[in-house]
Amino acid sequence: PQFVAKVIAPAAPPGAIPRQRLTKVLHAGMDRRLVIVTAPAGYGKTTLLAQFAAELDFPVCWLTLDRWDGDPVCFTENLVWAVRRCFPGFGSSTVSRLGSVRDFANEVRTIASVFIREMEALADYFALVLDDCQHLDASPAAQELLDVLIAYLPEQAHLVLASRTRPKMSSLPRLIASRQVTLLTAEDLRLTAAEAESLCRALFGPDLSEEAVRELVGRCHGWPAALVLTGVDMQRKPSGDQASGHLIEYLAAEVLAQQPPAVQEFLFKTSLLPFLRPDLCDSMLGWQDSLGTLGELARSNLVSRTTEGSPEYRYHSLIQEFLRRRFAEAEPAAYRKCLVRAGDVLAEAGLWRYALECFCDSEQWSPATALLEGQVDQLVQSG
């Protein structure tokens, strides 16, 4: 591989707390073909799987993916190296077959079948962990290879995937229907109040008061990275905005910078809305396909439904605060204009309290006054 570290399970970071309630689920999932852990950046996917791998009493082949694995040849080679670390000499036929490939996309199933046959020849039960699988999202050939591998995985092999996005695999619905998949999401990975307090104490000791710990746990809603980074800032500056300092740098690099310009525009402008509904987003941006964008953001774990089955989505409060602040700092005139637009959109939708907040925040007192007067008239008429 490019780096040996790609095929070694990382050590747990300092202060990491045991997640027994989750590793228990993962151990039970070993009776199934596939485990998928999907959550946004900073939810502790890698740490959880590293803790789990250390508890297993059979070989664990580990591969941390990066953007180079979007090349299906590179991805296949790295799969071989991951398995070879536990089973020396593995994959010679696969590597030989790769050497004669001219068009990988047309030979995916052939290459996958060679790799699978070599896995079938292994006598020991083992797990193959693929971390950061979101790097395969833009590579149909690499995705197809993984899909075929999952569909025909040998009985002695178990596959564990971790990703910031929900995997796109044609075999997945069938496996879920046949109860062959264990799935952990961001909701599962959120720290409980007890876990969050334990993490605070492990990292910050007596440096944070009981009141500061309670405030920190309340702010972060179980998001581990946010708790750690916000806690560091609170040590230096006990009071301040929710999204500040280290957390802003993290969100800028791990959330915003990963998105194309059109999606960044969507994120900035819709962050001014109290919740995300397709019709409100369309009106806010002048688009006609916000439903599709919201679906992709949900698959990427950047938004979540307010309730199961609801057409409404929401941002994590810290992400929303970050987006609003970054928008205001980068484009103050556009930010102010969009606040007014948000007020108009919300007023038209009958959400007058939210509309009033937007008008007041943008210091548009005339529409704010007109909105209040209209509500007073309605109250009088309704008795």
Protein Blocks (a to p, Z undefined) as FASTA:
>chain_A
ZZlklmcccdddehiacdfklmmmmmmmmmpmbdcddddehilmmmmmmmmmmmpccdcd
dddddfklmpmklmmmmmmmmmmmmmghihklmmmmmmmpfblmlmmmmmmmmmmmmmmm
pmbdcddddehkllmmmmmklmmmmmmmmmmgcfkbccddddfbdcddfklmmmmmnopa
ccddfklmpccfklmmmmmmmmnmmmbcfklmmmmmmmnnopaklmmmmmmmmmmmmbac
fbgcjlmmmmmmmmmmmpcfklmmmmmmmmmpmbdcfklmmmmnopaklmmmmmmmmmno
paccfbghiabdcddfklmmmmmmmmmmmmmmlmmmmmmmmmmmmmmnopamlmmmmmmm
nopaklmmmmmmmmmmmmmmnZZ
